[in-house]
């Protein structure tokens, strides 16, 4: 991280942040789908895609723990 300019220059961190944005957007879309269809008709996201998204979250959590963050 370049503290003087306030920019992130760590490629691994940038990649994780991009992935977390993907997670947030897809889960938001899925929540909207469920809310518009109703609980009875269910979700459109596959279990495999959900697992892929959760892998992104776990990767970010592990990184934060490695950096000493209390997660």
Steps between C-alpha positions, in 0.01 A plus 500: 500500500627844412403698808608836359270468198235288674509230234519123523790349306484143634374285209372225730296749700361664187393159367329412829317831508378448143378152595316636804324752277395210275371312806303799623346570160400140433356444847308828472360390165404163643327662797300720261406191298378319811307804618329548163419129450413427857636225721288228334664533158850509643831635389672495163862464618648153486664341801829485312497874431417572862800289607725690258384831645556378855854394403567867417373603843712234675808612305448859614438391860818290502699793358367733769590248770853469355527879526403486868141623466246376753239347270 
